[in-house]
Amino acid sequence: MKKVGDKKLTLELVKEFLKMLPNLRISKEFPPKFQEFSKERFSIYEPLNSFGEYSVEFLAAIFDLIMIQEKTNYPNGTINRKLFEAFLAEKDIFSIVSGATFRG
């Protein structure tokens, strides 16, 4: 919904998510603490809150935590990064979803 509402800003948001990845580390804390997320970092994307069900703040926070989880459980894992790269490359939804569910 965000991409339909403002394609350019949504793609910039996804680029910002991908910029977070190299700095995320394995976490030994429970619950884990945010490593890259801050409300201020994502405030420029707030116009996207008009589109879709979830706020940019929520999506960014969840992205941080999911990627920490992937780093912690699968240090060499790339499935989530690949999904966001496919979205950024504007792949069709079938390609994105099948990439998320493929077990090889």
VEXLUM-431418 format. One line per field, with one value per residue: residue number from 1; y, z, x of N, C-alpha, C in turn. Coordinates in nm, 4 decimals. Example, Ala and Ser with C-alpha at 12.3 -4.5 7.8 and 13.67 -1.06 7.14 Angstrom:
2
pos <- [1 / 2] .
nv <- [-0.5690 / -0.2250] .
nw <- [0.7800 / 0.7080] .
nu <- [1.3190 / 1.2850] .
cav <- [-0.4500 / -0.1060] .
caw <- [0.7800 / 0.7140] .
cau <- [1.2300 / 1.3670] .
cv <- [-0.3300 / 0.0030] .
cw <- [0.7800 / 0.7870] .
cu <- [1.3200 / 1.2900] .
# end
This chain:
104
pos <- [1 / 2 / 3 / 4 / 5 / 6 / 7 / 8 / 9 / 10 / 11 / 12 / 13 / 14 / 15 / 16 / 17 / 18 / 19 / 20 / 21 / 22 / 23 / 24 / 25 / 26 / 27 / 28 / 29 / 30 / 31 / 32 / 33 / 34 / 35 / 36 / 37 / 38 / 39 / 40 / 41 / 42 / 43 / 44 / 45 / 46 / 47 / 48 / 49 / 50 / 51 / 52 / 53 / 54 / 55 / 56 / 57 / 58 / 59 / 60 / 61 / 62 / 63 / 64 / 65 / 66 / 67 / 68 / 69 / 70 / 71 / 72 / 73 / 74 / 75 / 76 / 77 / 78 / 79 / 80 / 81 / 82 / 83 / 84 / 85 / 86 / 87 / 88 / 89 / 90 / 91 / 92 / 93 / 94 / 95 / 96 / 97 / 98 / 99 / 100 / 101 / 102 / 103 / 104] .
nv <- [-0.1186 / 0.1212 / 0.1610 / 0.1944 / 0.4290 / 0.6175 / 0.5758 / 0.6486 / 0.7448 / 0.5182 / 0.3313 / 0.4577 / 0.4289 / 0.1502 / 0.1280 / 0.2554 / 0.0717 / -0.1385 / -0.0210 / -0.0436 / -0.3053 / -0.3896 / -0.3043 / -0.4374 / -0.6711 / -0.9931 / -1.0817 / -1.1313 / -1.0752 / -1.0855 / -0.9456 / -0.8564 / -0.5497 / -0.2526 / -0.1914 / -0.0365 / 0.1049 / 0.4088 / 0.6495 / 0.9063 / 0.8679 / 0.7660 / 0.9524 / 1.1167 / 0.9641 / 0.9603 / 1.0628 / 0.8380 / 0.7053 / 0.7525 / 0.5617 / 0.2260 / -0.0184 / -0.0209 / 0.1823 / 0.3672 / 0.3841 / 0.1548 / -0.0493 / -0.0100 / -0.0589 / -0.3271 / -0.4375 / -0.3983 / -0.5675 / -0.8211 / -0.8598 / -0.8663 / -1.1004 / -1.2825 / -1.2566 / -1.3520 / -1.6181 / -1.7291 / -1.6624 / -1.6350 / -1.5983 / -1.4812 / -1.4456 / -1.2566 / -1.0117 / -1.0559 / -1.0603 / -0.7937 / -0.6689 / -0.7716 / -0.6549 / -0.3878 / -0.3931 / -0.4112 / -0.6541 / -0.8992 / -0.9878 / -1.2646 / -1.3662 / -1.2523 / -1.3586 / -1.6343 / -1.6539 / -1.6155 / -1.8423 / -2.0606 / -2.3660 / -2.4989] .
nw <- [0.0000 / 0.0727 / -0.1291 / -0.3493 / -0.2741 / -0.2517 / -0.4412 / -0.4873 / -0.2351 / -0.0797 / -0.1933 / -0.1268 / 0.1491 / 0.1731 / 0.0763 / 0.2864 / 0.4905 / 0.3954 / 0.4231 / 0.6913 / 0.7419 / 0.7260 / 0.9717 / 1.1758 / 1.4444 / 1.5957 / 1.8673 / 2.2146 / 2.4102 / 2.5863 / 2.6132 / 2.2793 / 2.2069 / 2.0188 / 1.7431 / 1.5181 / 1.4639 / 1.5083 / 1.6044 / 1.5053 / 1.2829 / 1.0928 / 1.0566 / 0.8321 / 0.6579 / 0.7372 / 0.5906 / 0.4562 / 0.6334 / 0.5817 / 0.4130 / 0.3911 / 0.6606 / 0.8699 / 1.0590 / 0.9558 / 1.1537 / 1.3097 / 1.1165 / 1.0649 / 1.3166 / 1.3540 / 1.1367 / 1.2175 / 1.4468 / 1.3357 / 1.1586 / 1.3352 / 1.4663 / 1.2516 / 1.2033 / 1.4490 / 1.4676 / 1.2180 / 1.1089 / 0.8522 / 0.6976 / 0.4377 / 0.3453 / 0.4173 / 0.3455 / 0.0707 / 0.0012 / 0.0448 / -0.1368 / -0.3749 / -0.3685 / -0.3895 / -0.6418 / -0.7793 / -0.8440 / -0.9488 / -0.7468 / -0.7142 / -0.7502 / -0.5294 / -0.3083 / -0.3536 / -0.3193 / -0.0485 / 0.0514 / -0.0509 / -0.0144 / -0.0204] .
nu <- [0.0817 / 0.1959 / 0.3801 / 0.2123 / 0.0894 / 0.3015 / 0.5441 / 0.8187 / 0.9120 / 0.8672 / 1.0435 / 1.2806 / 1.2693 / 1.2986 / 1.5589 / 1.6874 / 1.6373 / 1.7982 / 2.0482 / 2.0866 / 2.1620 / 2.4494 / 2.5462 / 2.4196 / 2.4328 / 2.4971 / 2.2892 / 2.3018 / 2.1353 / 1.8232 / 1.5152 / 1.6234 / 1.7999 / 1.7285 / 1.9396 / 1.9958 / 1.7662 / 1.5937 / 1.3568 / 1.3905 / 1.5583 / 1.3860 / 1.1906 / 1.1598 / 1.0193 / 0.7598 / 0.5325 / 0.4442 / 0.2865 / 0.0247 / -0.0606 / -0.1568 / -0.1617 / 0.0264 / 0.2553 / 0.5462 / 0.7378 / 0.6783 / 0.7265 / 1.0010 / 1.1126 / 1.0415 / 1.1777 / 1.4462 / 1.4549 / 1.3846 / 1.5945 / 1.8107 / 1.7436 / 1.7708 / 2.0469 / 2.1423 / 2.0451 / 2.1043 / 2.3829 / 2.4986 / 2.2829 / 2.0653 / 1.8107 / 1.6087 / 1.7309 / 1.7522 / 1.4830 / 1.4052 / 1.5742 / 1.4713 / 1.2174 / 1.2939 / 1.4061 / 1.1797 / 1.0594 / 0.8177 / 0.5322 / 0.4996 / 0.7595 / 0.8871 / 0.7437 / 0.7777 / 1.0499 / 1.0678 / 0.9557 / 1.0833 / 1.2467 / 1.5467] .
cav <- [0.0000 / 0.2390 / 0.1784 / 0.2482 / 0.5661 / 0.7032 / 0.4794 / 0.6988 / 0.7488 / 0.3805 / 0.2701 / 0.5187 / 0.3638 / 0.0168 / 0.1509 / 0.2857 / -0.0571 / -0.2138 / 0.0439 / -0.0879 / -0.4434 / -0.4150 / -0.2637 / -0.5218 / -0.7738 / -1.0991 / -1.0358 / -1.2325 / -1.0221 / -1.1124 / -0.9228 / -0.7785 / -0.4043 / -0.1982 / -0.1596 / 0.0671 / 0.1793 / 0.5229 / 0.7204 / 1.0222 / 0.8220 / 0.7350 / 1.0572 / 1.1727 / 0.8741 / 0.9650 / 1.0775 / 0.7049 / 0.6562 / 0.7701 / 0.4478 / 0.0954 / -0.0374 / -0.0056 / 0.3042 / 0.3517 / 0.3577 / 0.0143 / -0.1322 / 0.0035 / -0.1278 / -0.4708 / -0.4739 / -0.4064 / -0.6870 / -0.9420 / -0.8786 / -0.9106 / -1.2414 / -1.3595 / -1.2558 / -1.4333 / -1.7595 / -1.7706 / -1.5545 / -1.6194 / -1.5927 / -1.3672 / -1.4503 / -1.1298 / -0.9119 / -1.0838 / -1.0187 / -0.6476 / -0.6342 / -0.8031 / -0.5494 / -0.2664 / -0.4130 / -0.4145 / -0.7862 / -0.9285 / -1.0395 / -1.4088 / -1.3876 / -1.2139 / -1.4557 / -1.7657 / -1.6444 / -1.6243 / -1.9738 / -2.1654 / -2.4479 / -2.5734] .
caw <- [0.0000 / 0.0786 / -0.2623 / -0.4348 / -0.2307 / -0.2834 / -0.4855 / -0.4692 / -0.0928 / -0.0312 / -0.2368 / -0.0440 / 0.2797 / 0.1612 / 0.0687 / 0.4231 / 0.5602 / 0.3508 / 0.4803 / 0.8303 / 0.7510 / 0.7595 / 1.1087 / 1.2728 / 1.5021 / 1.6751 / 1.9997 / 2.3201 / 2.5097 / 2.5682 / 2.4710 / 2.2142 / 2.1983 / 1.8841 / 1.7098 / 1.4146 / 1.4601 / 1.5936 / 1.5498 / 1.4299 / 1.1551 / 0.9974 / 1.0583 / 0.6976 / 0.5844 / 0.7998 / 0.4969 / 0.4162 / 0.7320 / 0.5248 / 0.3252 / 0.4543 / 0.7983 / 0.9691 / 1.0510 / 0.9197 / 1.2789 / 1.3419 / 1.0177 / 1.0848 / 1.4418 / 1.3271 / 1.0482 / 1.3016 / 1.5308 / 1.2527 / 1.1042 / 1.4476 / 1.4855 / 1.1452 / 1.2313 / 1.5668 / 1.4414 / 1.0906 / 1.0825 / 0.7093 / 0.6308 / 0.3478 / 0.2878 / 0.4355 / 0.2606 / -0.0681 / -0.0182 / 0.0323 / -0.2637 / -0.4809 / -0.3629 / -0.4409 / -0.7862 / -0.8302 / -0.8950 / -0.9321 / -0.6144 / -0.7125 / -0.7288 / -0.3923 / -0.2166 / -0.3718 / -0.2574 / 0.0957 / 0.0915 / -0.1146 / 0.0731 / -0.1112] .
cau <- [0.0000 / 0.2829 / 0.4383 / 0.1061 / 0.0648 / 0.4174 / 0.6445 / 0.9553 / 0.9458 / 0.8702 / 1.1700 / 1.3854 / 1.2591 / 1.3592 / 1.7043 / 1.7313 / 1.6401 / 1.9158 / 2.1668 / 2.0991 / 2.2095 / 2.5905 / 2.5775 / 2.3513 / 2.5184 / 2.4353 / 2.2500 / 2.2958 / 2.0422 / 1.6814 / 1.4905 / 1.7286 / 1.7828 / 1.7455 / 2.0778 / 1.9998 / 1.6411 / 1.5597 / 1.2412 / 1.4408 / 1.6136 / 1.2795 / 1.0874 / 1.1375 / 0.9301 / 0.6274 / 0.4206 / 0.3970 / 0.1902 / -0.1098 / -0.0893 / -0.1395 / -0.2059 / 0.1332 / 0.3355 / 0.6868 / 0.8095 / 0.6577 / 0.7964 / 1.1455 / 1.1460 / 1.0294 / 1.2883 / 1.5659 / 1.4481 / 1.3872 / 1.7292 / 1.8943 / 1.7098 / 1.8335 / 2.1915 / 2.1678 / 2.0162 / 2.1637 / 2.4790 / 2.5245 / 2.1527 / 2.0428 / 1.6760 / 1.5371 / 1.7966 / 1.7150 / 1.3431 / 1.4008 / 1.6395 / 1.3746 / 1.1160 / 1.3571 / 1.4223 / 1.0435 / 1.0234 / 0.6754 / 0.4995 / 0.5230 / 0.9030 / 0.9208 / 0.6847 / 0.8406 / 1.1827 / 1.0508 / 0.9061 / 1.1627 / 1.3319 / 1.6339] .
cv <- [0.1258 / 0.2672 / 0.2347 / 0.3951 / 0.6622 / 0.6123 / 0.5260 / 0.6954 / 0.6074 / 0.3116 / 0.3295 / 0.4577 / 0.2263 / 0.0290 / 0.1802 / 0.1583 / -0.1341 / -0.1522 / -0.0004 / -0.2207 / -0.4611 / -0.3849 / -0.3502 / -0.6375 / -0.8808 / -1.0419 / -1.1532 / -1.1884 / -1.0694 / -1.0253 / -0.8411 / -0.6296 / -0.3613 / -0.1631 / -0.0441 / 0.1536 / 0.2973 / 0.5956 / 0.8371 / 0.9814 / 0.8058 / 0.8413 / 1.1154 / 1.0873 / 0.8758 / 0.9910 / 0.9427 / 0.6468 / 0.6704 / 0.6498 / 0.3170 / 0.0976 / -0.0033 / 0.1225 / 0.2700 / 0.3189 / 0.2101 / -0.0754 / -0.1275 / -0.0693 / -0.2789 / -0.5178 / -0.4921 / -0.5379 / -0.8168 / -0.9665 / -0.9164 / -1.0594 / -1.3271 / -1.3678 / -1.3512 / -1.5828 / -1.8142 / -1.6642 / -1.5314 / -1.6103 / -1.4665 / -1.3582 / -1.3173 / -1.0189 / -0.9312 / -1.0429 / -0.8678 / -0.6007 / -0.6618 / -0.6982 / -0.4210 / -0.2732 / -0.4230 / -0.5447 / -0.8081 / -0.9978 / -1.1901 / -1.4382 / -1.3584 / -1.3184 / -1.5927 / -1.7655 / -1.6591 / -1.7647 / -2.0880 / -2.2364 / -2.5318 / -2.6393] .
cw <- [0.0000 / -0.0593 / -0.3603 / -0.4019 / -0.2666 / -0.3152 / -0.4542 / -0.3226 / -0.0341 / -0.0714 / -0.1605 / 0.0961 / 0.2762 / 0.1486 / 0.2069 / 0.5075 / 0.5235 / 0.4015 / 0.6241 / 0.8413 / 0.7887 / 0.9054 / 1.2150 / 1.3156 / 1.5715 / 1.8129 / 2.0969 / 2.4321 / 2.4797 / 2.6645 / 2.4096 / 2.2143 / 2.0528 / 1.8623 / 1.6110 / 1.4117 / 1.5562 / 1.5247 / 1.4617 / 1.2912 / 1.0496 / 0.9895 / 0.9196 / 0.6125 / 0.6395 / 0.7029 / 0.4494 / 0.5152 / 0.6834 / 0.4429 / 0.3996 / 0.6014 / 0.9024 / 0.9479 / 1.0092 / 1.0445 / 1.3176 / 1.2464 / 1.0369 / 1.2116 / 1.4204 / 1.2367 / 1.1300 / 1.3801 / 1.4499 / 1.1983 / 1.2134 / 1.4718 / 1.3780 / 1.1678 / 1.3446 / 1.5365 / 1.3163 / 1.0474 / 0.9343 / 0.6284 / 0.5479 / 0.2975 / 0.3023 / 0.3513 / 0.1160 / -0.0964 / -0.0376 / -0.0960 / -0.3813 / -0.4859 / -0.4241 / -0.5922 / -0.8569 / -0.9033 / -0.8729 / -0.7979 / -0.6062 / -0.6854 / -0.5846 / -0.2936 / -0.2328 / -0.3151 / -0.1073 / 0.1399 / 0.0344 / -0.0113 / -0.0176 / -0.0439] .
cu <- [0.0867 / 0.3420 / 0.3365 / 0.0828 / 0.1762 / 0.5355 / 0.7867 / 0.9966 / 0.9531 / 0.9999 / 1.2881 / 1.3857 / 1.3250 / 1.5110 / 1.7612 / 1.7355 / 1.7671 / 2.0462 / 2.1914 / 2.1751 / 2.3560 / 2.6262 / 2.5112 / 2.4407 / 2.4348 / 2.4027 / 2.2472 / 2.2025 / 1.9008 / 1.6037 / 1.6041 / 1.6961 / 1.7982 / 1.8924 / 2.0873 / 1.8745 / 1.6436 / 1.4448 / 1.2873 / 1.4911 / 1.5049 / 1.1716 / 1.0609 / 1.0433 / 0.7874 / 0.5125 / 0.3640 / 0.2957 / 0.0463 / -0.1537 / -0.0630 / -0.1737 / -0.0998 / 0.2134 / 0.4783 / 0.7690 / 0.7983 / 0.7359 / 0.9476 / 1.1904 / 1.1432 / 1.1429 / 1.4161 / 1.5650 / 1.4529 / 1.5276 / 1.8293 / 1.8695 / 1.7756 / 1.9841 / 2.2263 / 2.1519 / 2.0828 / 2.2645 / 2.5100 / 2.3954 / 2.1355 / 1.8995 / 1.6025 / 1.5985 / 1.7544 / 1.5707 / 1.3337 / 1.4695 / 1.5458 / 1.2640 / 1.1707 / 1.3758 / 1.2876 / 1.0105 / 0.8738 / 0.6529 / 0.5228 / 0.6703 / 0.9427 / 0.8695 / 0.7504 / 0.9821 / 1.1768 / 1.0128 / 0.9868 / 1.2500 / 1.4204 / 1.7484] .
# end
